Amino acid sequence: MGGSARNPGSPYQRLSQRMLDISGDRGVLKDVIREGAGELVTPDASVLVKYSGYLEHMDKPFDSNCFRKTPRLMKLGEDITLWGMELGLLSMRRGELARFLFKPTYAYGTLGCPPLIPPNTTVLFEIELLDFLDSAESDKFCALSAEQQSQFPLQKVLKVAATEREFGNYLFRQNRFYDAKVRYKRALLLLHRRTAAPEEQHLVETAKLLVFLNLSFTYLKLERPTMALRYGEQALIIDQKNAKALFRCGQACLLMTEYQKARDFLVRAQREQPFNHDINNELKKLASYYRDYMDKEREMCHRMFAPGDNGSTVGEN
């Protein structure tokens, strides 16, 4: 065993005495620092975690993702290779912060991971579970035919569509705009396929609105303003006063140099949210672009009607 087993008075040994055994053989021990809430992580989930791994008698972590602004979404069984970490995560709820001790069998084994991890080493990991998404449920449901999906209650469809949209949001935050778009479109397809009872239709429309807004923003990031405008206008059909949709449409028109349309959308957005900095800044940007555009137009006209090389002007007798 590692150093902690040989020295009963070592920090890890002392810590282990007040930790919970979650593997049944004291190979994975847990100490909850801050309780989480909701359901436990599911076996096929993709997780968003912050973690740091420590060796005994060392203050600095040998491995950590805490310096990342946006942690990567990791799938259990694929992206997470430490058996101890996988078992530990399955015992966690959203928002939970916990400390774990992994014996060598559940960590880096008899060989360790040279040069960082010596052979037979017990390691400590501090893990914060920010969020998790159950991709298995979503993937299974998306693989069904439209007819099979229609057999399920509306709540199931809404839940799966929300999961797809959340996946899209994580990918978007990692600047993976193309992959985000694919997830948003999957969510939209599920919602389009579904015919809801009149009293439930507003639930479907609300879910669609969020996806339309996401798609509009994603297409702006992909520099495809025509598509961004199309999805923004779809959102406005559901909610004609939606400031975000008006703003996205304005941004798209500005990129397409349709200045009058851009102004119309942005002024409507400003009417809904007069103190929104983004909207007001976009209007300033529009004014500046429009000024440059008019200056260039005037310059072009001036050149067209300016005296030529022979000293005559167009239209002179």
C-alpha positions as CSV (number, residue, x, y, z in Angstrom):
1,M,0.0,0.0,0.0
2,G,1.0,3.7,-0.2
3,G,2.6,5.8,2.4
4,S,-0.6,6.4,4.3
5,A,-0.9,2.7,5.2
6,R,2.6,2.4,6.5
7,N,2.3,5.5,8.7
8,P,-0.9,5.3,10.8
9,G,-0.3,8.8,12.0
10,S,-0.2,10.4,8.5
11,P,-2.6,13.1,7.5
12,Y,-4.5,10.9,5.1
13,Q,-4.8,8.1,7.6
14,R,-6.2,10.5,10.2
15,L,-8.6,12.0,7.6
16,S,-9.8,8.5,6.5
17,Q,-11.1,7.7,10.0
18,R,-13.9,10.2,9.8
19,M,-14.8,9.5,6.1
20,L,-17.7,7.5,4.7
21,D,-16.9,4.3,2.9
22,I,-18.7,4.4,-0.5
23,S,-17.0,1.5,-2.2
24,G,-17.7,-1.2,0.5
25,D,-14.0,-2.0,0.8
26,R,-12.7,1.4,2.1
27,G,-11.1,1.9,-1.3
28,V,-13.1,5.1,-1.9
29,L,-13.8,7.3,1.1
30,K,-15.9,10.4,1.1
31,D,-16.3,13.5,3.3
32,V,-19.0,16.0,2.3
33,I,-17.9,19.6,2.6
34,R,-21.1,21.2,1.2
35,E,-24.4,19.3,0.6
36,G,-25.9,19.3,-2.8
37,A,-29.6,19.1,-3.9
38,G,-31.8,17.0,-6.2
39,E,-31.2,13.6,-7.7
40,L,-27.9,11.6,-7.6
41,V,-25.8,11.5,-10.7
42,T,-27.0,8.8,-13.1
43,P,-24.6,6.2,-14.5
44,D,-24.7,7.5,-18.1
45,A,-24.6,11.2,-17.3
46,S,-22.3,13.9,-18.6
47,V,-21.0,15.9,-15.7
48,L,-19.7,19.5,-15.2
49,V,-17.2,19.3,-12.4
50,K,-14.3,21.3,-10.8
51,Y,-11.7,19.0,-9.3
52,S,-8.2,19.1,-7.8
53,G,-6.1,16.0,-7.1
54,Y,-3.5,16.0,-4.3
55,L,-0.7,13.8,-3.1
56,E,0.0,13.4,0.6
57,H,2.4,16.0,2.1
58,M,2.0,18.3,-1.0
59,D,0.1,21.6,-1.0
60,K,-0.2,22.1,-4.7
61,P,-2.5,19.8,-6.8
62,F,-0.9,17.4,-9.3
63,D,-4.0,17.8,-11.4
64,S,-6.7,20.4,-11.5
65,N,-9.2,21.9,-13.9
66,C,-10.1,24.9,-11.6
67,F,-8.0,27.3,-13.7
68,R,-10.4,26.8,-16.6
69,K,-13.0,29.5,-17.0
70,T,-15.5,26.9,-18.3
71,P,-14.9,23.3,-17.3
72,R,-15.5,20.7,-20.1
73,L,-18.6,18.5,-20.0
74,M,-17.3,15.0,-19.3
75,K,-19.2,11.7,-19.9
76,L,-18.9,9.0,-17.2
77,G,-17.2,5.9,-18.5
78,E,-15.6,7.8,-21.4
79,D,-13.9,11.0,-20.4
80,I,-13.5,10.1,-16.7
81,T,-10.9,7.3,-16.4
82,L,-10.3,7.1,-12.7
83,W,-12.6,4.4,-11.2
84,G,-12.6,6.2,-7.9
85,M,-13.8,9.5,-9.4
86,E,-16.6,7.8,-11.3
87,L,-17.8,6.0,-8.1
88,G,-17.4,9.3,-6.1
89,L,-19.5,11.2,-8.7
90,L,-22.3,8.6,-8.6
91,S,-22.7,9.5,-4.9
92,M,-23.0,13.2,-5.6
93,R,-25.9,15.7,-6.1
94,R,-25.9,19.1,-8.0
95,G,-24.0,21.8,-6.1
96,E,-22.2,19.3,-3.8
97,L,-18.6,19.8,-2.8
98,A,-16.8,16.8,-1.4
99,R,-13.4,15.4,-0.5
100,F,-12.4,11.8,-1.5
101,L,-9.6,9.5,-0.8
102,F,-8.9,6.9,-3.5
103,K,-6.8,3.9,-2.7
104,P,-4.4,2.8,-5.5
105,T,-6.8,0.2,-6.8
106,Y,-9.3,3.0,-7.5
107,A,-6.7,5.5,-8.7
108,Y,-3.4,4.9,-10.4
109,G,-2.7,1.3,-9.4
110,T,0.5,-0.5,-8.5
111,L,2.5,1.3,-11.2
112,G,1.3,4.8,-10.4
113,C,1.7,7.5,-13.2
114,P,5.4,8.4,-13.4
115,P,6.8,11.0,-12.9
116,L,3.9,12.6,-11.0
117,I,2.3,9.7,-9.1
118,P,4.6,7.1,-7.3
119,P,3.6,3.4,-7.4
120,N,0.8,2.3,-4.9
121,T,-0.3,5.8,-4.0
122,T,-3.4,6.9,-2.2
123,V,-4.6,10.2,-3.6
124,L,-7.0,12.9,-2.4
125,F,-9.5,14.6,-4.7
126,E,-11.6,17.6,-4.0
127,I,-14.6,17.6,-6.4
128,E,-17.4,20.1,-6.9
129,L,-20.3,18.9,-9.0
130,L,-21.6,22.0,-10.8
131,D,-24.2,20.2,-12.9
132,F,-25.0,17.0,-14.8
133,L,-27.1,16.0,-17.7
134,D,-28.5,12.5,-18.3
135,S,-27.6,12.0,-21.9
136,A,-28.7,8.3,-22.0
137,E,-32.4,9.2,-21.6
138,S,-32.1,11.9,-24.2
139,D,-30.2,9.7,-26.7
140,K,-32.6,6.8,-26.4
141,F,-35.6,9.1,-26.9
142,C,-34.1,10.9,-29.9
143,A,-33.5,7.5,-31.5
144,L,-37.2,6.6,-31.5
145,S,-39.5,7.3,-34.5
146,A,-41.9,10.2,-34.4
147,E,-44.7,7.7,-33.9
148,Q,-43.0,6.1,-30.9
149,Q,-42.2,9.5,-29.4
150,S,-45.9,10.5,-29.6
151,Q,-46.8,7.6,-27.2
152,F,-45.0,9.4,-24.4
153,P,-46.5,12.1,-22.2
154,L,-45.7,15.7,-23.2
155,Q,-43.6,16.2,-20.0
156,K,-41.2,13.6,-21.2
157,V,-40.8,15.4,-24.6
158,L,-40.3,18.7,-22.8
159,K,-37.7,17.2,-20.5
160,V,-35.7,15.6,-23.3
161,A,-35.9,18.8,-25.4
162,A,-34.6,20.8,-22.3
163,T,-31.7,18.4,-21.9
164,E,-30.7,18.8,-25.5
165,R,-30.9,22.6,-25.2
166,E,-28.8,22.5,-22.0
167,F,-26.2,20.4,-23.9
168,G,-26.2,23.0,-26.6
169,N,-25.7,25.7,-24.0
170,Y,-22.6,23.9,-22.6
171,L,-21.2,23.5,-26.1
172,F,-21.9,27.1,-26.9
173,R,-20.1,28.3,-23.8
174,Q,-17.1,26.3,-25.0
175,N,-17.3,28.2,-28.3
176,R,-18.3,24.9,-30.1
177,F,-21.0,26.7,-32.0
178,Y,-21.5,24.1,-34.8
179,D,-22.0,21.3,-32.2
180,A,-24.3,23.6,-30.1
181,K,-26.4,24.2,-33.2
182,V,-26.8,20.4,-33.8
183,R,-28.2,20.0,-30.2
184,Y,-30.5,23.0,-30.5
185,K,-31.9,21.6,-33.8
186,R,-32.5,18.2,-32.1
187,A,-34.5,19.9,-29.4
188,L,-36.5,21.8,-32.0
189,L,-37.3,18.7,-34.0
190,L,-38.7,17.0,-30.9
191,L,-40.9,20.1,-30.2
192,H,-42.0,20.4,-33.8
193,R,-43.0,16.8,-34.0
194,R,-45.3,17.1,-31.0
195,T,-48.9,18.1,-31.2
196,A,-50.1,19.2,-27.8
197,A,-53.6,19.6,-26.4
198,P,-54.7,23.3,-26.6
199,E,-54.3,23.7,-22.8
200,E,-50.7,22.5,-23.0
201,Q,-49.7,24.3,-26.2
202,H,-48.2,27.2,-24.3
203,L,-45.7,24.8,-22.7
204,V,-44.5,23.8,-26.2
205,E,-44.3,27.4,-27.4
206,T,-42.3,28.5,-24.4
207,A,-39.8,25.7,-25.0
208,K,-39.6,26.5,-28.7
209,L,-39.0,30.2,-27.9
210,L,-35.9,29.4,-25.9
211,V,-34.5,27.2,-28.7
212,F,-35.2,29.9,-31.4
213,L,-33.3,32.5,-29.3
214,N,-30.4,30.1,-28.9
215,L,-30.3,29.2,-32.6
216,S,-30.4,32.9,-33.6
217,F,-27.5,33.7,-31.3
218,T,-25.5,30.6,-32.5
219,Y,-26.0,31.5,-36.2
220,L,-24.7,35.0,-35.3
221,K,-21.6,33.4,-33.9
222,L,-21.3,31.2,-37.0
223,E,-21.4,34.4,-39.1
224,R,-24.6,33.4,-40.8
225,P,-26.9,36.4,-40.2
226,T,-29.6,35.3,-42.7
227,M,-30.3,32.2,-40.6
228,A,-29.9,34.2,-37.3
229,L,-32.6,36.6,-38.6
230,R,-34.9,33.7,-39.6
231,Y,-34.8,32.1,-36.1
232,G,-35.1,35.5,-34.4
233,E,-38.3,36.2,-36.4
234,Q,-39.6,32.7,-35.5
235,A,-39.1,33.7,-31.8
236,L,-41.0,37.0,-32.5
237,I,-44.0,35.0,-33.9
238,I,-44.3,33.5,-30.4
239,D,-43.5,36.6,-28.5
240,Q,-43.6,39.8,-30.5
241,K,-42.2,42.0,-27.7
242,N,-39.3,39.7,-26.8
243,A,-36.3,42.1,-26.4
244,K,-33.7,39.3,-26.9
245,A,-35.3,38.3,-30.2
246,L,-35.6,41.9,-31.4
247,F,-32.0,42.5,-30.4
248,R,-30.8,39.3,-32.3
249,C,-32.7,40.4,-35.4
250,G,-31.2,43.8,-35.2
251,Q,-27.7,42.4,-34.9
252,A,-28.3,40.1,-37.9
253,C,-29.6,43.0,-40.1
254,L,-26.6,45.1,-39.1
255,L,-24.3,42.3,-40.3
256,M,-26.3,42.2,-43.5
257,T,-25.9,46.0,-43.8
258,E,-29.7,46.4,-43.9
259,Y,-29.4,49.5,-41.7
260,Q,-33.1,50.6,-41.7
261,K,-34.3,47.1,-40.7
262,A,-31.6,46.9,-38.1
263,R,-32.7,50.3,-36.7
264,D,-36.4,49.2,-36.6
265,F,-35.6,46.0,-34.6
266,L,-33.2,47.7,-32.2
267,V,-35.5,50.6,-31.5
268,R,-38.3,48.1,-30.7
269,A,-35.8,46.2,-28.4
270,Q,-34.9,49.5,-26.7
271,R,-38.6,50.3,-26.1
272,E,-38.9,47.0,-24.2
273,Q,-35.6,47.4,-22.3
274,P,-34.6,51.1,-22.3
275,F,-31.6,50.6,-20.0
276,N,-30.1,47.5,-21.6
277,H,-26.4,48.4,-22.3
278,D,-26.1,45.8,-25.1
279,I,-29.1,47.2,-27.0
280,N,-27.9,50.8,-26.6
281,N,-24.4,50.0,-27.6
282,E,-25.6,48.2,-30.7
283,L,-27.7,51.3,-31.7
284,K,-24.5,53.4,-31.3
285,K,-22.6,50.9,-33.5
286,L,-25.4,51.1,-36.0
287,A,-25.2,54.9,-36.1
288,S,-21.4,54.8,-36.6
289,Y,-21.7,52.2,-39.4
290,Y,-24.4,54.1,-41.0
291,R,-22.4,57.4,-40.9
292,D,-19.4,55.6,-42.5
293,Y,-21.7,54.1,-45.1
294,M,-23.2,57.5,-46.0
295,D,-19.8,59.1,-46.2
296,K,-18.6,56.3,-48.6
297,E,-21.8,56.8,-50.7
298,R,-21.2,60.6,-50.8
299,E,-17.6,60.0,-51.8
300,M,-18.6,57.6,-54.6
301,C,-21.2,60.1,-55.9
302,H,-18.6,62.9,-55.7
303,R,-16.1,60.8,-57.7
304,M,-18.8,59.9,-60.3
305,F,-19.6,63.6,-60.9
306,A,-16.2,65.1,-60.2
307,P,-14.1,66.6,-63.1
308,G,-12.4,64.0,-65.2
309,D,-8.8,64.0,-66.3
310,N,-9.6,66.2,-69.3
311,G,-11.0,68.9,-67.0
312,S,-14.6,68.4,-68.1
313,T,-17.4,67.2,-65.8
314,V,-20.1,64.8,-66.6
315,G,-23.2,66.6,-67.9
316,E,-21.3,69.8,-69.1
317,N,-22.4,71.3,-72.4
